[in-house]
């Protein structure tokens, strides 16, 4: 599920799992970015361009999406991972 929620492991624990202790926490990063995704799947390019040209459709989502894609175009995807124990 892509929610654009990019919390650090500590923040993730504080906001969502405050009744748990962290045993281990890491940020896992892969070698894949939005740029590489578009190169691997060029059929997505017209879809992204069409969405870019429709700011009046769900403007807040459009603005967020545009900001996210432009700021993270070459950034590798990552995920915060937690190994927790209930207090």
Protein Blocks (a to p, Z undefined) as FASTA:
>chain_A
ZZhiacdfklmmmmmmmmbccfbdcddddfbdfklmmmmmmmlmmmmmmmmmmmmgokll
mmmmmmmmmmmmmpccdddddddddZZ
